[in-house]
């Protein structure tokens, strides 16, 4: 009850802290917005990809940002969105071959660092988030999505991989062992409404406007609290719910080892053919339904 009595106006909030905000440089593929007191808004916008794939620019940029945030007490929340219509983060960038064998491990280390931040991390999704994109979201504290365009999934099995960014460890803790088996072993998508029901995401919305309003109201409360208090509570919840990094690193090693197999290389080549080199086609948009087509190509 007390939380809703006498909440300060935005004008008052702006006067609560007079310490200079965190200063960040420009990052390729990331749009930074610090216009709101206590909130760091990061939007993904990979300039080299129609489908906003997860790659080196985002990985390096976020790694630098996370390091800068470790001791920042003025930022209370980090909000992640996408500037690319229909795509939050499609999946790992597999267009450049051979894949960098370290990208999975470096992604795992970044995702784990995100869970350790004293700030609240929130994903606001209005598009596709699969593979590394979904695993990025799983490492955040909260996930919200719009029903119309949002799809989540782990299609790695279709190209002879396993998810190497944490999904086999995080998903069972969120949705249970059986459902994690179902989605990881088939590679099929889950829509936002079902993802909400299972606990994959926090809440699904009918419109982006409704999602923004909901998150905005939550941020008004979160930015009242100290970063110390937020971090203290996060750490306690992490103890009860976060997988050990050794487990996610083991998955990442298995992912990297798969890259050298001839069968995997063949399927990855077929995947690039099927997706027209990761173009924004219906195949990518509905990838969970499309991945079985890889085996028609492999048989031809």
N, C-alpha and C positions, 0 to 999 in steps of 0.2 A: 504493500500500500504506500509506504513512504517514498518509494521510487518515483511515484507519479505526482507527488505534492511539491509544488514550488520549483519545478524544473526551471533552470535559468533560460533566458532567451538567448538567441544566437549572438546578440550584441554583448551580453554578459559573458558568454563563453569565450569570445575573442579577447576578453580582458583577463581571463583566468591565468594564462601563461604569457609571460613577456620574454621568455627565452627564445633566441633565434632558432628558426626551424632548421631541420636537417638540410644541408645543401648537397644537391646531387647534380652530376654532370648530365649531358645528353647521352642516351644509349640507343644504339641502332636496334630497331625492332621493338622498342618499348617506349610508350608515351607516358611521361611522368606528369602528374598533376598534384600539386601541394597547396592548392588554393583553399582547402578546407582545414581549419585548425585541428591538429591532432590526427589527421587522416592522410595517408599516402595512397594515392590512387595510381595504379599501374595498369596500362592497357597494352595488350599484345597486338602488334601490327607488323608482322614479318614482311618486309618490302620485297622479298624474293619469292613469296609463296602466295598463290591464290587461296590456299586453304589454311594458311596460318600454321605451318608445321613448327614443331619444337626443334630448335637447332642451336648452333653455337652462339648466335647473337643473344638470344634470350638466356641461355645458360650462363654465359659470361657476365652479362649485364646484371642478372639477378644475384649471381654469386657476389658481385661487388656491392650491390645494394644491401644484401643480408649482412655482410661484414660491417657496413657502415651503421646498420640499425642496432647492432649488438648492445651498444652503450648509449643509444639515443633514448632519452626519457620523455621527449616531447611528442613523439609519434605514438599514438595509442592503438591505431588500427591500420591495416594495409588491405586495400580493396583491389582485387584483380578482376579485370574485364577484358573484352576484346573489341578492337575497332573493325574487325573483318566480319561482314554480315554472314550469318549462318555457321561461322566457325569460331569456336573459342580457341582450341589448339587441336588440330586434326589428329596428329600423331607425330612420331619421330620423323625427322627429315631423312629419308632413305634414298634420296635422289643422287647424292654424291657417293660414289662407290670407289674403293671399299669403305665401309663404315669405319669411323674412328673407334677403335676398340675400347677407348677410355670413356666414351660419351655416356654410357650407361652408368658406370661407377660414379662419374662426376655429377650426374643427375641425381643419383641416390644420395650422395653426400649433400647436395644442395637441398633436396627435399627434406632430409633429416634436419638440416640447419634451420629450415623454415619452421619445423615443429618446435625448435628450441628458442625461437624468438620470444622476447617478452611482450611483443605486441600481438594483438588479435589479427589473424589472417582470414580473409573472407573471399570466396570466389562467387562472382555473379555471372551466370552463364546464360547465354541466349544463342546457342549453337552447338556444334559437334565438339565433343571432347573424348578422344579415344587414345589408347596406347599411353605414350608418355604424357599426353594432355590430360587424360583421366588420372594418371598417377600423380601428376602435379596437384590436381584438385584434391586427391585423397590425403595429401600431406598438409592441406590447409585445415584450419580449425572449424570452419563452417563452409557449406556449399549451398547455393540457392540457384534456381534455374527457372526459365520460362518454358512452359509446356510445349509451345508450338514448334520450336526449332531445336530444342536441346535433346541430344542423344549421347549416351555414354557407353563405352565398351573397351574390351581388350582383345583386338583381333590378331595378336601375335602368333597364335597357334597355327593360323592358316599359312604362315610363311616359315614354319618349322622352328619358331622361337618360343620362349616363354616370356611373359612380361618381366622386364628387367629393372623396372623403376619402383617396385614396391607393391604392386597390386596383389600378388599372391599372399602378402603378409597383412596388408591393410584391409582388403575386402572381406575376408572371413570374419574379422573383428567387427565389421560394420553390418554385414548382411547375413552372416552365418556360413558354415562350411559348405552345406549343400548348394546354396545359391551361388556362392563363389565358384564352386565347381561348374555349375551350369553355365555361367557367363564366360568364365575363362576358357573352359574346354570347348565351347561351341564358337566363341568369338562373336556372338550375336550382340546386337545393341539392346540397351534398355532405355525406355523413354522416361522423361522427367517425372511423370505422375507415378509410375511404378517404382522409380528410384527413390522417390519420397516415401512411399509406403514401406519399402524395405529398409530404409535408413541409409541408403547410398548417399543421398543428399538430405539436407535439413528440410527444405520446403520447395514446392513447385507452385508457380504462379500462372494465371491466365494471360498476363501481359507484362511487358517489360516495365511499364509505368508502375504496376502494383509491386513488382519486385524492388524497384528503386525506392519506392515509398517505405516499404517494410525495412529495408536495409538502412535507409536514412534515419528512421526512428530509432533503430538499434544503435546506430553510431552516435546519436545524440546522447544516449546513456553511457555507452562505452567510453567516450572521450571525457566523461566526468572523472573517471577513476585514474589512479596512478599507474604508470607502467609497471612499477614494482608489484602492485597488487594483482594486476593482470597476469604478469609472469609467474607469480607465486601460485595462483590458481591453475594456470596452464600446466605448470610442472607437476602438480599433484594429479591432474587428470592424465597426463602423459604416462605417469608411473602405472596407472591402471589400464591403459588402453593402447599405448604405442608399441609396435613391434621393435625388438632389438635391431640395431643397425647391422649387426653381424648377419642376421637373416636376410635382410634386403641386399646386402653386399654379395651374399652367396648366390642369390638369384641373378644379380647383375653379372657376376662372373660366368654363370651358365649361359646368360644371354650372349655375352661376348664370345664364348667358346662356340656357340652355334653358328656364328657368322662365317666361320671358315669351312663349314661343311658344304660339299658340292650340291647336295639336295636343297639346302637352304638358299644358296646362291641362285639356283634355278627358279625356285619359287619366288624369290625376291625380284628376279627379272620378269617373271610372269606378272607379279603384282604391279610393277611399273608399267608394263604393257596394258594391263587391265585398267589402270587409273590414268592412262595417257600421261605418264610422268607427273603424277600427283596434281592433275588439273582439277578445277572445280566443276566436276561433272556429277551426274546422279550416282555414279559408282562410288565416289568419295562421300557424297552426302549420305548415302544409305549403305555404307560399307559393311555393316553387320549382316546385311542380306546379300551382299555381292561377293564376299570372300569365298564361298564355295565354288564360284565360277573359276577360281584359280586352277582347280583340279580338272576342269574341262580343257584349259590351255595346256596344262602339263601332260595331258593324255594325247594331245594332238601333235 
